[in-house]
């Protein structure tokens, strides 16, 4: 059994923190790349806010408003601490997708940036915004060639060195389709040396391993609460303050205004400049609670545990005849696979209906990646803190049973 150093003794204790497993004792939940389950403390935070603290933020001096504002801004400090950035560099959004759309739109309005470069293995949320806005605003859009699971580093170096004006390179730190981890340090050095900025889609990366925003040198980072035991509809865009200050706002409305005149408007400083309207207050506060929960488990140990489960999954699944693994051997948190005879949807449905094993099947919002791998869809098993070695064994046994049934 894997042990943690934090406030929980073993993974058995961690699993007990999640009410969903009391509701469904047989559930083997391996769809964590899509969304994670929520611990009691996060659910309690949501309920407590609406029962005892509900008010809008930044808008009044009465007791409830001051309490809500304090909790909301404390959440900003918590998230900043979680990834080691300054609080004013944390912009709260509805999640990774909104963060990336905000960035693509705002950077499109800056004439300096002449090109958007994006690997072909990207999730659609980090491919389509750059593609569409490049077309709309007359930027060059460069889909970067990949080699199987990985970025083609020769192509990457050639394209980056060929840029003559400032550009944007946007990529997933950890791909949701195969679990491939980007060589972030090397990418940042090359991009910065050639005058570009780096945007990291951290939707899978941030929940799975420690990440130091300041030390990394990344210019912009996007991630979501619901991928890290938090609620849906909450996330963050983290950016270097000097870069955020140069970006025009994405949305216009209340609370992002400095002064409105008849024919012009000035905007609030960052991060408020990007937070128009009433935010997801309860979700943001619960987002911070989720971060605190993961910190209590020790992020390094969480990462080590997920790596162990992923490696064990590779080991067990590689011995199943006819099964093709579509993740690199050192993938982190994710193992994708297909079978030569049985469709991924059939495997996934059999596992769920007969064994209560939940995996994802489909193209995982990464159609270009699937085409490169020569498939239309895969099954994807993805792991998190509450998963156990028994879950991996149940998956492997279930696949064998499904193959016998479809025989």
C-alpha positions in Angstrom: 0.0 0.0 0.0 1.3 3.5 -0.9 1.8 5.8 2.1 1.5 9.6 2.2 3.4 11.8 4.6 0.6 14.3 5.0 -2.4 14.3 7.4 -3.7 11.0 5.9 -1.9 7.7 6.8 -2.8 5.6 3.8 -4.7 5.8 0.5 -7.5 3.9 2.3 -8.0 7.0 4.4 -7.9 9.3 1.4 -10.6 7.3 -0.4 -12.8 7.6 2.6 -12.7 11.4 2.2 -14.8 11.1 -1.0 -18.6 10.5 -0.5 -19.0 9.1 -4.0 -17.3 5.9 -2.9 -19.7 5.5 0.0 -22.6 6.0 -2.4 -21.1 3.4 -4.9 -18.8 1.1 -3.0 -17.9 -1.0 -6.0 -17.0 1.9 -8.2 -13.6 1.9 -9.9 -13.4 5.4 -11.2 -10.7 5.8 -13.9 -12.0 8.9 -15.7 -10.1 11.4 -13.8 -8.7 13.2 -16.8 -12.3 14.3 -17.6 -13.1 15.3 -14.0 -12.1 14.2 -10.5 -14.3 13.3 -7.6 -14.8 15.8 -4.7 -13.8 15.3 -1.0 -16.1 16.1 1.8 -14.2 19.3 2.8 -14.8 20.8 -0.7 -18.5 19.9 -0.7 -18.8 21.3 2.8 -17.2 24.6 1.7 -19.7 25.0 -1.2 -22.7 24.4 1.1 -21.3 26.6 3.9 -20.9 29.5 1.6 -24.4 29.5 0.4 -25.9 28.8 3.8 -23.8 31.2 5.9 -21.6 33.5 3.8 -23.5 34.2 0.5 -23.0 37.7 -0.8 -21.4 39.4 -3.8 -17.8 40.5 -3.7 -16.0 43.8 -3.9 -19.3 45.8 -3.9 -20.6 46.6 -0.4 -19.5 47.3 3.1 -22.0 45.2 5.0 -20.9 42.2 7.0 -21.7 39.4 4.5 -20.2 41.3 1.6 -17.0 41.9 3.5 -16.8 38.2 4.5 -17.4 37.0 1.0 -14.8 39.4 -0.4 -12.3 38.2 2.2 -12.8 34.6 1.4 -12.6 35.2 -2.4 -9.4 37.2 -2.1 -7.9 34.7 0.3 -8.6 32.0 -2.3 -6.5 34.0 -4.7 -3.6 33.9 -2.3 -4.1 30.2 -1.8 -4.0 29.4 -5.5 -1.0 31.7 -5.9 0.8 29.8 -3.2 -0.2 26.5 -4.7 1.8 27.2 -7.9 4.2 29.8 -6.4 3.1 33.0 -8.2 2.1 36.4 -6.9 -1.6 36.8 -6.0 -2.0 39.7 -8.5 -0.9 37.3 -11.3 -3.9 35.0 -10.6 -7.0 35.7 -12.7 -10.0 33.6 -11.8 -11.9 32.1 -14.7 -14.5 29.4 -15.4 -11.7 27.0 -16.2 -8.9 26.1 -18.6 -11.0 26.6 -21.7 -12.0 30.1 -20.8 -8.5 31.0 -19.7 -7.1 29.9 -23.1 -9.8 31.7 -25.1 -9.1 34.9 -23.0 -5.4 34.6 -23.9 -5.9 33.9 -27.5 -8.3 36.8 -28.0 -6.2 39.3 -26.0 -2.9 38.3 -27.6 -4.6 38.5 -31.0 -5.2 42.2 -30.4 -1.5 42.9 -29.8 0.1 43.5 -33.2 3.5 42.6 -32.0 2.7 38.8 -32.0 2.9 37.6 -35.6 2.3 33.9 -35.2 0.6 31.3 -33.0 2.4 27.9 -32.9 0.5 24.9 -31.5 1.4 21.2 -31.5 -1.0 18.9 -33.3 -1.6 16.8 -30.2 -3.4 19.6 -28.4 -6.8 19.3 -26.8 -9.3 21.2 -29.0 -9.5 23.9 -26.2 -5.9 24.7 -26.8 -5.9 24.3 -30.6 -9.1 25.8 -32.0 -9.0 29.2 -30.2 -5.5 29.9 -31.6 -6.5 28.6 -35.1 -9.7 30.6 -35.3 -8.4 33.9 -33.9 -5.2 33.7 -36.0 -7.5 33.6 -39.0 -9.7 36.4 -37.8 -6.9 38.7 -36.9 -4.5 38.0 -39.7 -1.9 36.1 -37.7 0.1 33.1 -39.0 -1.1 29.8 -37.5 1.5 27.1 -37.3 0.3 23.5 -36.4 3.5 21.9 -35.1 4.1 18.4 -36.4 4.2 15.6 -33.9 5.8 12.2 -33.9 3.5 9.6 -32.5 2.8 10.7 -28.9 5.5 13.4 -28.8 6.5 16.8 -30.1 8.8 16.5 -33.0 11.8 18.4 -31.5 13.6 18.8 -34.8 10.6 20.4 -36.4 10.1 22.5 -33.2 13.6 23.8 -33.2 13.5 24.6 -36.9 10.1 26.5 -36.7 11.0 28.4 -33.5 14.4 29.5 -34.9 12.7 30.7 -38.1 10.5 33.2 -36.3 11.6 36.8 -37.0 9.0 38.6 -34.9 7.5 37.9 -31.4 5.2 34.9 -31.4 3.2 32.7 -29.1 3.9 29.0 -28.4 1.0 27.2 -26.7 1.1 23.6 -25.6 -0.2 21.2 -23.0 2.2 20.4 -20.1 0.7 16.9 -20.0 -1.6 15.7 -22.8 -5.0 14.4 -21.9 -5.1 12.0 -24.8 -2.0 9.9 -24.0 -0.3 11.3 -20.9 2.8 12.6 -22.7 4.7 15.2 -20.7 6.1 18.2 -22.6 9.8 18.9 -22.0 8.8 22.2 -20.6 12.3 23.5 -19.5 13.7 22.9 -23.0 10.7 24.4 -24.7 10.8 27.6 -22.6 14.5 28.1 -23.2 14.1 27.8 -26.9 11.0 29.9 -27.2 12.4 32.7 -25.0 15.7 32.7 -26.8 13.9 33.4 -30.0 11.6 36.1 -28.8 8.4 34.2 -28.1 6.1 33.7 -25.1 5.0 30.3 -23.7 1.4 29.4 -22.8 1.0 26.1 -20.9 -2.3 24.3 -20.7 -1.9 22.9 -17.3 -5.3 21.2 -17.0 -3.7 17.8 -16.5 -0.2 18.9 -15.4 -1.1 21.0 -12.3 -3.3 18.4 -10.6 -0.6 15.7 -11.1 2.7 17.1 -10.0 4.3 20.0 -8.2 4.8 23.0 -10.4 6.6 26.3 -9.6 5.3 29.1 -11.8 8.0 31.6 -10.9 10.9 29.2 -11.2 9.6 27.6 -14.4 9.8 30.8 -16.5 6.4 30.0 -18.1 4.7 33.2 -19.2 1.1 32.0 -18.9 -0.5 29.0 -17.3 -4.1 27.8 -17.4 -5.8 25.1 -15.2 -9.1 24.0 -13.8 -10.4 23.3 -10.3 -12.5 20.2 -11.3 -9.4 18.3 -12.5 -7.9 18.6 -8.9 -10.8 17.6 -6.7 -12.4 21.0 -6.9 -15.8 22.1 -8.3 -16.7 22.6 -12.0 -16.9 26.1 -13.4 -13.8 27.5 -11.6 -10.2 27.8 -12.8 -7.3 30.2 -13.1 -5.2 32.0 -15.7 -1.8 32.8 -14.2 0.4 35.2 -16.0 3.5 37.2 -15.4 2.3 40.6 -14.1 4.1 42.7 -16.7 2.5 40.7 -19.5 -1.0 40.7 -18.0 -0.7 44.5 -17.7 -0.1 44.8 -21.5 -3.1 42.6 -22.4 -6.4 44.2 -23.4 -9.4 42.8 -21.4 -11.5 39.9 -22.8 -14.9 40.7 -21.2 -16.3 44.1 -20.3 -18.7 44.9 -17.4 -18.9 45.4 -13.7 -15.9 45.4 -11.4 -13.2 45.6 -14.2 -13.7 49.3 -14.6 -11.6 52.2 -13.4 -13.4 55.2 -14.9 -16.1 55.5 -17.6 -16.5 58.6 -19.8 -18.8 59.2 -22.7 -16.4 58.1 -25.3 -13.7 56.2 -23.5 -13.2 53.9 -20.5 -10.2 53.0 -18.4 -9.9 49.7 -16.7 -9.0 48.4 -13.2 -5.5 47.0 -12.6 -4.8 43.3 -12.9 -6.2 40.8 -12.1 -9.5 42.6 -11.7 -9.2 43.9 -15.3 -10.0 40.3 -16.5 -12.8 39.5 -14.0 -15.9 41.2 -15.3 -19.2 40.6 -13.7 -20.1 38.4 -10.7 -17.6 35.5 -10.5 -18.2 32.0 -9.4 -17.6 33.0 -5.8 -18.5 29.7 -4.1 -16.7 27.7 -6.7 -13.5 29.8 -6.4 -13.5 29.5 -2.6 -14.0 25.7 -2.9 -11.2 25.7 -5.6 -8.9 27.0 -2.8 -10.1 24.4 -0.4 -9.3 21.7 -3.0 -5.7 23.1 -3.3 -5.4 23.0 0.5 -6.6 19.4 0.5 -3.9 18.4 -2.0 -1.3 20.3 -0.1 -2.2 18.3 3.0 -1.4 15.1 1.1 2.0 16.4 -0.1 2.0 17.1 -3.8 5.3 15.2 -4.4 3.8 12.0 -2.8 0.6 12.5 -4.9 2.7 12.6 -8.0 4.7 9.6 -7.0 1.6 7.6 -6.3 0.0 8.4 -9.6 3.2 7.5 -11.4 3.2 4.1 -9.7 -0.3 3.4 -10.7 0.3 4.4 -14.3 3.4 2.2 -14.5 1.5 -0.7 -13.0 -1.3 -0.2 -15.6 1.3 -0.3 -18.4 2.7 -3.5 -17.0 -0.6 -5.3 -16.7 -2.2 -4.1 -20.0 0.9 -4.8 -22.1 0.4 -8.5 -21.4 -3.1 -8.6 -22.9 -3.1 -10.2 -26.3 -4.4 -7.9 -29.1 -4.3 -4.8 -26.9 -2.3 -1.8 -28.3 -1.1 0.8 -25.8 -1.3 4.3 -27.2 0.6 6.1 -24.4 4.3 6.5 -24.0 5.9 4.1 -21.5 6.6 7.0 -19.1 3.1 8.5 -19.4 1.8 10.2 -16.3 -1.7 9.5 -15.0 -3.1 8.4 -18.3 -3.0 5.1 -20.3 -4.9 5.0 -23.6 -5.4 1.7 -25.4 -7.3 0.0 -28.2 -8.0 -3.6 -29.2 -7.5 -5.1 -32.6 -11.0 -6.7 -32.6 -13.3 -4.8 -30.1 -14.3 -1.2 -30.5 -13.3 1.2 -27.6 -16.9 2.1 -26.9 -17.9 -1.5 -26.5 -15.0 -2.1 -24.1 -15.9 0.9 -22.1 -19.6 0.0 -21.9 -18.9 -3.5 -20.9 -16.6 -2.4 -18.1 -19.2 0.0 -16.8 -22.3 -2.2 -17.1 -20.8 -5.4 -15.7 -18.0 -4.3 -13.4 -18.7 -0.6 -12.5 -15.3 0.3 -13.9 -15.5 3.8 -15.4 -13.1 4.7 -18.3 -13.5 7.2 -21.1 -13.8 6.2 -24.8 -13.7 8.5 -27.8 -11.2 10.9 -29.4 -10.7 12.8 -26.1 -11.1 16.2 -27.9 -7.8 15.5 -29.7 -8.9 14.4 -33.2 -5.6 15.4 -34.8 -3.7 13.3 -32.3 -5.9 10.3 -33.0 -5.3 10.6 -36.8 -1.5 10.7 -36.1 -1.9 7.5 -34.2 -4.0 5.9 -36.9 -7.2 5.5 -34.9 -10.5 7.2 -34.5 -10.9 6.6 -30.8 -9.3 4.9 -27.8 -10.2 3.8 -24.3 -8.5 6.0 -21.7 -7.8 5.0 -18.1 -6.7 8.0 -15.9 -5.7 7.9 -12.2 -5.8 10.1 -9.2 -5.2 10.2 -5.4 -8.0 7.9 -4.4 -7.2 5.2 -6.9 -5.4 2.0 -5.7 -3.5 -0.9 -7.2 -6.7 -2.9 -6.9 -8.4 -0.5 -9.3 -5.7 -1.2 -11.9 -6.1 -4.9 -11.4 -9.9 -4.6 -11.7 -9.3 -2.7 -15.0 -7.0 -5.4 -16.4 -9.3 -8.2 -15.3 -12.3 -6.4 -16.7 -10.7 -5.9 -20.1 -9.8 -9.7 -20.3 -13.4 -10.5 -19.4 -14.8 -8.1 -22.0 -12.6 -9.6 -24.7 -13.8 -13.1 -23.8 -17.4 -12.0 -23.9 -17.0 -10.3 -27.3 -14.9 -13.3 -28.4 
